[in-house]
Amino acid sequence: MNIFGKVVGDMNITIFAAGSRGDIQPCVVLARGLQKAGYRATLAAPEDFTDFVQGHGVDFYPLRGDVQKIMASDTGREFMEKGGGNPLKSVFAVRKMIAPVVLDMASDVYEACREADGLICLGVFSAFGVSVAESLGIPMLNIEPTPLLPTRAFPAASWPIQKSMGGLHNYLSGVLMLDVVWLWYRPFVNEFRKRLGLSMYNASRFLHTLKTIPMLGAYSPGLIPHPRDWPESLHIIGSLYLDSQADWQPSPELEAFLEAGKPPVYFGFGSMAGETPEQLAGLVLEALARTGQRGLLLTGWGGLCLESIPENVFMLETAPHSWLFPRMAAVVHHGGAGTTAEGLRAGVPSIIVPFILDQPFWGARIHAAGLGPKPIPHKNLNADNLAEAIKTAVSDTRMIQTAREFGEIVRTEDSITNAVNVVRRYFGEPST
């Protein structure tokens, strides 16, 4: 069976995802949507996401490798601090981080797909996914929460220059960044293909498969309309939001804090707090003091923490962004695709402090759309520029109104239905 063909018979679909929660969560949402549509969907993801995935009623195939542990390691923190801003340096950093686990993970994906009739794969791992699909003779779709294909419309995500310098520059940045992504995985992909008895892969084949295998673009078409130079097989479906925690209840302490004054400013950097999370937390407190705003700090993977908490600040280990963000005056975060999407849906201004990879891209897109102040790269962050950004986000009436109106638009996007329709088009109807 050709990997671009349609399957018949039982509809068992494996979804392969790895990375941070921002990479896994859209795939959980997709799996739930496919299950409701009559498909059997299994999410193959790193084993440290077992509780998260199964807690949302999704069949799970654990992959060897703890991504959170890797990102929290010295190597991971060094990458977040220094290795993510330079594409060439990122090649060696990423290889060093993933070398202990990537081939085990790829082998586990193969096992997870043995009984599958189709594979949906995160686009950055497409070279591994297409190897599995080719070996097993099953069709494949890609999915990405961040634009991946080159275009003349805007610079590539993860490209150091997030200012449009013309169509040629934008397109070449996309080609070069895909070359970098390929270099991250090249030795591991070809070792994996060798084990499967497949021919060797190269950069041109990687780019070709990304352009020809259908892809789900899991981001808002309101923020990123379909560029004219993208293939019709790339379907922008809207962001995939996790709403199964709609009945989540805050603690009495959190509820009391929110009711005690005006909406606070949210701060959360996920796994990106870097090598000195205490210093970052102290900087946040100083900026809040200068603006007179109340703040809510989410600790996240990165261990953002404070020894002494002032009365105008609330520390919280975890809470659904879908519940929390609409209750904020503004949200300050690292610019991960998932967190950015939640800020858009909440309809409040976002202040993005990008660290690595696609985060500067999202910061630039948010600012260009009038949905937040100019992003502040983490290496340039200080109490002065953070305080100025906060003042702008909570007082610029045009920005506040633009964010509110955009949130209303985003909340009408039916991404699940769109995704299921694309799967039906390429994989066929589920069995009855």
C-alpha positions as CSV (number, residue, x, y, z in Angstrom):
1,M,0.0,0.0,0.0
2,N,1.3,3.5,-0.9
3,I,1.9,5.7,2.1
4,F,-0.1,8.4,0.4
5,G,-3.1,6.1,-0.3
6,K,-6.2,5.5,1.6
7,V,-6.8,2.7,4.0
8,V,-9.8,0.3,4.2
9,G,-11.2,-1.8,6.9
10,D,-10.7,-1.1,10.6
11,M,-9.6,2.5,11.4
12,N,-6.8,2.3,13.9
13,I,-4.7,5.4,14.0
14,T,-1.5,6.0,15.9
15,I,-0.5,9.5,16.7
16,F,3.2,10.1,17.4
17,A,4.3,13.1,19.4
18,A,7.3,14.1,21.6
19,G,8.6,17.3,23.2
20,S,7.0,19.5,25.8
21,R,3.4,19.5,26.9
22,G,2.8,22.1,24.2
23,D,3.6,19.4,21.6
24,I,1.7,16.6,23.3
25,Q,-1.5,18.4,24.2
26,P,-2.8,19.2,20.7
27,C,-2.3,15.5,19.9
28,V,-4.4,14.5,23.0
29,V,-7.1,16.8,21.7
30,L,-6.9,15.3,18.2
31,A,-7.0,11.8,19.6
32,R,-10.2,12.6,21.6
33,G,-11.8,14.1,18.5
34,L,-11.0,11.1,16.4
35,Q,-12.4,8.8,19.0
36,K,-15.6,10.7,19.1
37,A,-15.8,10.5,15.3
38,G,-15.6,6.7,15.5
39,Y,-11.9,6.1,15.0
40,R,-9.6,4.2,17.3
41,A,-6.8,6.5,18.2
42,T,-3.7,5.7,20.2
43,L,-1.2,8.4,21.2
44,A,2.4,7.2,21.2
45,A,4.4,9.7,23.4
46,P,7.2,9.7,26.0
47,E,6.4,7.7,29.1
48,D,6.5,10.8,31.4
49,F,3.2,11.9,29.8
50,T,1.4,8.6,30.8
51,D,-0.8,10.2,33.5
52,F,-1.6,13.3,31.4
53,V,-2.7,11.3,28.3
54,Q,-4.6,8.6,30.1
55,G,-6.2,11.1,32.4
56,H,-8.0,12.5,29.3
57,G,-9.3,9.1,28.2
58,V,-6.9,8.6,25.4
59,D,-5.3,5.2,24.6
60,F,-1.6,5.5,25.3
61,Y,1.5,3.8,24.0
62,P,4.5,4.9,26.2
63,L,7.7,5.6,24.4
64,R,11.0,5.2,26.2
65,G,12.6,8.6,27.2
66,D,11.6,11.2,29.7
67,V,11.6,14.6,27.9
68,Q,10.9,16.6,31.0
69,K,13.9,15.1,32.7
70,I,16.0,15.9,29.6
71,M,14.9,19.5,29.5
72,A,15.5,19.9,33.3
73,S,19.1,18.4,33.0
74,D,22.2,20.6,32.8
75,T,22.3,19.9,29.1
76,G,18.7,20.9,28.7
77,R,19.0,24.1,30.7
78,E,22.2,25.1,28.8
79,F,20.4,24.6,25.6
80,M,17.5,26.9,26.7
81,E,20.0,29.5,27.8
82,K,22.5,29.4,25.0
83,G,21.9,26.8,22.3
84,G,18.4,27.7,21.0
85,G,19.1,31.1,19.5
86,N,21.8,30.0,17.0
87,P,20.5,27.4,14.5
88,L,23.9,25.9,13.8
89,K,24.8,25.6,17.5
90,S,21.4,24.0,18.1
91,V,22.4,21.1,15.9
92,F,25.1,19.9,18.3
93,A,23.0,20.7,21.4
94,V,19.9,18.9,20.2
95,R,21.9,15.8,19.1
96,K,23.6,15.7,22.5
97,M,20.2,15.9,24.3
98,I,18.3,13.3,22.3
99,A,21.2,10.8,21.6
100,P,20.5,8.6,24.7
101,V,16.8,8.1,23.8
102,V,15.9,8.9,20.2
103,L,16.5,5.5,18.6
104,D,14.7,3.7,21.4
105,M,11.8,6.1,21.0
106,A,11.7,5.6,17.2
107,S,11.7,1.8,17.7
108,D,8.8,2.1,20.1
109,V,6.9,4.2,17.6
110,Y,7.4,1.4,15.1
111,E,5.9,-1.1,17.6
112,A,3.0,1.3,18.3
113,C,2.1,1.3,14.6
114,R,2.3,-2.5,14.0
115,E,-1.5,-2.8,14.1
116,A,-2.3,0.8,12.9
117,D,-4.0,1.6,9.6
118,G,-2.6,5.2,9.6
119,L,0.0,7.3,11.3
120,I,-0.3,11.0,12.3
121,C,3.1,12.4,13.1
122,L,4.4,15.7,14.5
123,G,6.0,17.4,11.4
124,V,9.5,17.9,13.0
125,F,9.7,14.1,13.5
126,S,8.4,13.4,10.0
127,A,11.6,11.7,8.9
128,F,11.1,9.1,11.6
129,G,7.3,8.9,10.9
130,V,7.7,8.4,7.2
131,S,10.3,5.6,7.8
132,V,7.7,3.8,10.0
133,A,4.9,4.4,7.5
134,E,7.1,3.3,4.5
135,S,8.2,0.1,6.3
136,L,4.7,-0.9,7.4
137,G,2.9,0.3,4.3
138,I,0.4,2.6,6.0
139,P,-0.7,6.2,5.0
140,M,0.5,9.2,7.0
141,L,-0.4,12.7,7.9
142,N,1.7,15.3,9.6
143,I,0.5,17.7,12.3
144,E,2.3,20.9,13.5
145,P,1.3,23.5,16.1
146,T,3.8,25.9,14.5
147,P,4.2,26.6,10.7
148,L,6.9,24.4,9.3
149,L,7.0,24.9,5.5
150,P,9.0,27.6,3.8
151,T,6.9,30.6,2.6
152,R,7.5,34.0,1.2
153,A,4.9,35.4,3.5
154,F,6.9,35.5,6.7
155,P,10.3,34.3,8.2
156,A,10.6,30.8,9.3
157,A,9.8,29.9,12.9
158,S,13.2,29.5,14.8
159,W,15.0,31.8,12.3
160,P,17.0,34.4,14.2
161,I,15.7,37.3,12.2
162,Q,11.9,37.6,12.8
163,K,11.5,40.7,10.7
164,S,10.4,40.4,7.1
165,M,13.2,41.4,4.8
166,G,11.3,40.4,1.6
167,G,9.9,37.3,0.1
168,L,13.2,35.7,-0.9
169,H,14.7,36.1,2.5
170,N,11.6,34.7,4.1
171,Y,11.5,31.6,1.8
172,L,15.2,30.9,2.2
173,S,15.0,31.2,5.9
174,G,12.4,28.4,5.8
175,V,14.5,26.2,3.6
176,L,17.6,26.7,5.8
177,M,15.6,26.0,9.1
178,L,14.4,22.7,7.7
179,D,18.0,21.9,6.8
180,V,18.8,22.5,10.5
181,V,15.9,20.4,11.6
182,W,17.1,17.6,9.3
183,L,20.7,18.0,10.7
184,W,19.3,17.5,14.2
185,Y,18.1,14.0,13.4
186,R,20.1,12.9,10.3
187,P,22.4,10.3,12.0
188,F,19.6,8.9,14.0
189,V,17.1,8.7,11.1
190,N,19.5,6.9,8.8
191,E,20.5,4.5,11.6
192,F,16.8,3.8,12.1
193,R,16.2,3.3,8.4
194,K,19.2,1.0,8.2
195,R,17.6,-1.1,10.9
196,L,14.4,-1.2,8.9
197,G,16.1,-2.1,5.7
198,L,15.2,1.2,4.0
199,S,17.3,3.4,1.8
200,M,19.2,6.4,3.3
201,Y,17.4,9.7,3.7
202,N,18.7,13.2,2.9
203,A,17.7,16.8,3.3
204,S,16.0,17.1,-0.1
205,R,13.9,14.0,0.6
206,F,13.0,15.4,4.0
207,L,11.8,18.7,2.5
208,H,10.0,16.8,-0.3
209,T,8.0,14.6,2.1
210,L,7.0,17.6,4.2
211,K,5.7,19.3,1.1
212,T,3.8,16.3,-0.2
213,I,2.5,14.5,2.8
214,P,-0.7,16.2,3.9
215,M,-0.4,18.3,7.0
216,L,-2.7,19.6,9.7
217,G,-1.7,23.2,10.6
218,A,-2.9,23.4,14.2
219,Y,-2.9,27.2,14.5
220,S,-5.5,29.9,13.9
221,P,-6.1,31.0,10.3
222,G,-6.9,34.4,11.8
223,L,-3.3,34.8,12.9
224,I,-1.7,32.8,10.0
225,P,-3.8,32.7,6.9
226,H,-2.8,30.1,4.3
227,P,0.1,31.5,2.2
228,R,-0.4,31.3,-1.5
229,D,2.9,29.4,-1.9
230,W,1.9,26.6,0.5
231,P,0.4,23.4,-1.1
232,E,-3.4,22.7,-0.8
233,S,-2.5,19.6,1.1
234,L,-1.6,21.8,4.1
235,H,-4.8,22.4,6.0
236,I,-4.9,25.2,8.6
237,I,-7.5,23.8,11.0
238,G,-7.2,26.2,14.0
239,S,-5.6,25.6,17.4
240,L,-6.5,22.4,19.2
241,Y,-7.7,23.3,22.7
242,L,-8.0,21.0,25.6
243,D,-11.4,21.7,27.2
244,S,-11.9,18.5,29.3
245,Q,-10.8,20.5,32.4
246,A,-13.8,22.9,32.1
247,D,-15.1,21.7,35.5
248,W,-11.7,22.5,37.2
249,Q,-12.2,24.3,40.5
250,P,-9.7,26.7,42.0
251,S,-8.5,26.4,45.6
252,P,-10.2,28.6,48.1
253,E,-6.9,30.5,48.4
254,L,-6.7,31.2,44.6
255,E,-10.3,32.2,44.5
256,A,-9.9,34.6,47.4
257,F,-6.8,36.1,45.7
258,L,-8.6,36.7,42.4
259,E,-11.6,38.3,44.2
260,A,-9.4,40.5,46.4
261,G,-8.5,43.0,43.7
262,K,-8.2,43.9,40.1
263,P,-7.2,41.1,37.6
264,P,-3.6,40.1,38.0
265,V,-0.9,39.7,35.4
266,Y,0.0,36.1,34.7
267,F,3.7,34.9,34.6
268,G,4.6,31.4,33.4
269,F,7.5,30.2,31.4
270,G,6.9,26.4,31.3
271,S,10.1,24.5,31.0
272,M,12.0,27.7,30.0
273,A,12.9,29.3,33.4
274,G,16.6,28.6,32.4
275,E,19.5,28.0,34.7
276,T,18.5,30.7,37.3
277,P,14.8,30.5,37.9
278,E,15.1,32.3,41.2
279,Q,16.7,35.3,39.5
280,L,13.8,35.3,36.9
281,A,11.2,35.2,39.6
282,G,12.9,38.1,41.4
283,L,12.9,40.2,38.2
284,V,9.2,39.5,37.9
285,L,8.6,40.8,41.4
286,E,10.6,44.0,40.8
287,A,8.6,44.7,37.6
288,L,5.3,44.2,39.4
289,A,6.4,46.6,42.1
290,R,7.2,49.2,39.5
291,T,3.8,48.9,37.9
292,G,1.6,48.5,40.9
293,Q,0.1,45.4,39.4
294,R,-0.9,42.2,41.1
295,G,0.7,39.0,39.8
296,L,0.1,35.3,39.5
297,L,3.2,33.1,39.0
298,L,2.9,29.6,37.6
299,T,5.9,27.5,38.6
300,G,6.0,25.1,35.7
301,W,8.8,22.6,34.8
302,G,11.5,25.2,35.1
303,G,11.0,25.6,38.8
304,L,10.1,29.3,38.9
305,C,10.1,29.9,42.6
306,L,10.3,32.4,45.4
307,E,11.3,32.1,49.1
308,S,9.3,35.1,50.2
309,I,5.9,35.9,48.5
310,P,4.5,39.4,48.8
311,E,0.8,39.9,49.3
312,N,0.2,41.1,45.7
313,V,1.5,37.9,44.2
314,F,0.1,34.4,44.2
315,M,2.2,31.3,43.4
316,L,0.5,28.4,41.7
317,E,1.9,25.0,40.7
318,T,-0.6,24.3,38.0
319,A,-4.0,25.4,36.6
320,P,-5.7,25.1,33.2
321,H,-4.8,28.0,31.0
322,S,-8.3,27.9,29.6
323,W,-9.7,28.7,33.1
324,L,-6.9,31.0,34.2
325,F,-6.1,33.3,31.3
326,P,-9.6,34.9,30.8
327,R,-9.3,36.1,34.4
328,M,-6.0,37.9,33.9
329,A,-5.3,41.5,32.8
330,A,-2.4,40.2,30.6
331,V,-0.3,37.1,30.2
332,V,3.5,37.0,30.3
333,H,5.0,33.8,28.9
334,H,7.7,32.2,26.8
335,G,5.8,32.1,23.6
336,G,5.3,28.3,23.2
337,A,2.7,27.5,20.5
338,G,0.1,26.1,23.0
339,T,0.4,28.9,25.5
340,T,0.3,31.5,22.8
341,A,-2.9,30.0,21.5
342,E,-4.5,30.0,24.9
343,G,-3.7,33.7,25.3
344,L,-5.3,34.4,21.9
345,R,-8.5,32.5,22.9
346,A,-8.7,34.2,26.3
347,G,-8.8,37.6,24.5
348,V,-6.2,39.3,26.7
349,P,-2.9,40.9,25.6
350,S,0.2,38.7,25.6
351,I,3.7,39.8,26.6
352,I,6.1,37.2,25.1
353,V,9.6,36.6,26.5
354,P,11.0,34.1,24.0
355,F,13.9,31.8,24.9
356,I,14.4,29.4,22.0
357,L,13.2,27.9,18.7
358,D,9.8,29.0,17.6
359,Q,9.1,31.3,20.5
360,P,10.5,34.5,18.8
361,F,8.3,33.7,15.9
362,W,5.1,33.7,18.0
363,G,6.2,36.9,19.7
364,A,6.7,38.6,16.4
365,R,3.3,37.4,15.1
366,I,1.5,38.6,18.3
367,H,3.1,42.0,18.1
368,A,2.5,42.5,14.4
369,A,-1.2,41.7,14.9
370,G,-1.5,44.3,17.7
371,L,-2.2,41.7,20.3
372,G,0.7,42.5,22.6
373,P,3.8,44.6,23.1
374,K,7.0,44.0,21.3
375,P,8.5,40.7,22.5
376,I,11.4,40.9,24.9
377,P,14.1,38.2,24.2
378,H,15.0,36.4,27.5
379,K,18.6,37.5,27.2
380,N,17.6,41.1,27.1
381,L,14.9,40.9,29.8
382,N,15.2,43.3,32.8
383,A,12.9,44.9,35.3
384,D,12.7,48.1,33.3
385,N,11.6,46.7,29.9
386,L,9.3,44.1,31.5
387,A,7.6,46.9,33.6
388,E,7.1,49.0,30.5
389,A,5.6,46.1,28.6
390,I,3.2,45.4,31.5
391,K,2.1,49.0,31.6
392,T,1.4,48.9,27.9
393,A,-0.5,45.6,28.0
394,V,-2.8,46.7,30.8
395,S,-3.4,50.3,29.7
396,D,-3.3,50.4,25.8
397,T,-7.1,50.5,25.1
398,R,-6.6,49.7,21.4
399,M,-4.5,46.6,22.2
400,I,-6.9,45.4,24.8
401,Q,-9.9,45.8,22.4
402,T,-8.0,44.1,19.6
403,A,-7.1,41.1,21.8
404,R,-10.7,40.9,23.0
405,E,-12.1,40.9,19.5
406,F,-9.5,38.4,18.3
407,G,-10.4,36.1,21.1
408,E,-14.1,36.2,20.0
409,I,-13.0,35.1,16.5
410,V,-10.7,32.3,17.7
411,R,-13.5,30.9,19.9
412,T,-15.6,30.3,16.8
413,E,-13.0,28.2,15.0
414,D,-14.1,24.5,15.0
415,S,-10.6,22.9,14.8
416,I,-11.7,19.4,15.9
417,T,-14.3,19.2,13.1
418,N,-11.8,20.5,10.6
419,A,-9.2,18.0,11.7
420,V,-11.6,15.0,11.5
421,N,-12.7,16.1,8.1
422,V,-9.1,16.1,6.9
423,V,-8.5,12.7,8.4
424,R,-11.6,11.3,6.6
425,R,-10.4,12.8,3.3
426,Y,-7.0,11.0,3.4
427,F,-7.6,7.9,5.6
428,G,-11.3,7.2,4.8
429,E,-14.3,6.7,7.1
430,P,-14.0,4.8,10.3
431,S,-15.5,1.3,10.4
432,T,-19.0,0.9,11.7
